[in-house]
Amino acid sequence: MGAAQLQRLIDHGLKVTIAVDKVAASGGYMMACVGNNILSAPFAFIGSIGVVAQLPNVNKWLKNHDIDIEHFTAGEYKRTLTVLGENTEEGRRIFKQDLESIHH
């Protein structure tokens, strides 16, 4: 793994500067996080690209135990999926759309 190799350099007292011209996502982001400094182009993308999302949903269990959940947000799509409440097909669609947008 590249991040582990960079960490070995740091562990031996070397200063590591990461330079990002275009994209440091996923593994590149992991490597960048190890460095002592990061230099990037003004419009470089640095970070997780967020194309995978997973969350548990315990709504059926709560219903089976006669526990109600009330969910309030400031906007219609403020939170599209929830761990406790009942998720809708529309919420799933918007969530997937957001993931695709981040990915592109």
N, C-alpha and C positions, 0 to 999 in steps of 0.2 A: 504494500500500500504506500502510495506517495507521501501521505501525511506522516506516516511512521518514519519514513526515511528522512524527511525534513526535521522531525522531532529528534532524531539521532544527532543531526548537526547541532541543533540547539543544546542538546544535552552535553555536547562536547565544548560548549562555550562560544560557538559561532553565532553571529547575528544573521538572521535570515530575513531578507526583504522580499516580499511577494509583489510581482508586477502583473497587473491584469490589463490587457489591451481591450478585450471584448467581453468575454464571459468567464466567470468563475462560479459555476453552479454545481451542485451535488458534490462529486469528488473534488472538483477544483475549489469549491467553497471550503471543504474540509481541510484541504491543503493550505488555503489562505489563512484559515483560523490559527494554524500552528505558527505562522511567521511572527516575527517581532514587529514588523511594519508592513503595511500594504500600500502600494502606489497603484493608482488606477487611472485609466482614461476617464474624462469627464462623464461620458455616457455609458460606461461599462456596467454590465449586470453582475452584481456580486451577491450571492446568497442562494438559499435553497430555491429551486424552481417550483416547488410545490405541486408536482403532478400526481402525488399519491397522498390520499387522505383517508383516514380510517377513524371511526369512533364507535364505541359501543352504544347500544340503545336498549335501555331497560324498561321501556314504556309498557310492554306486555306484562312483565313481572309486577310492575307497580299497579297496573289495572287488576291483575289477579289477586293482589293484596288490598284492593279497594283504596288505593292511594291516588288522589287526583293531583295533577300538576297544572299550575297556571303559569303561562308564559307570556311576558309582555316585552315588546321592543319599541323603539322610537320610529322605526320605519318598516315597511312591508318585508324587505329583504335584508334587514339588519342581521338576522341569524336565520339561515335557511334550513339547517339541520340542528337537531338537539339531542343530547344524551338522554334526557328524561321525558320529553314530550313525544307526541305522535308526529312522525315525519310524513310529509306529503310527497306525492310524485312531482308536484311543481317545485317544492323545496329541493328535491334531489336534482331536478333538471337545472335549476339555477346554480346549485353548488357545483355540478359538473361543468357548467358553462364557465363559472369563475375559474375552475382549475385549468380548463382549456385556454382561457384568456391569459392566465399567468404563464402557462407553458409556452404559448406563442410569443 
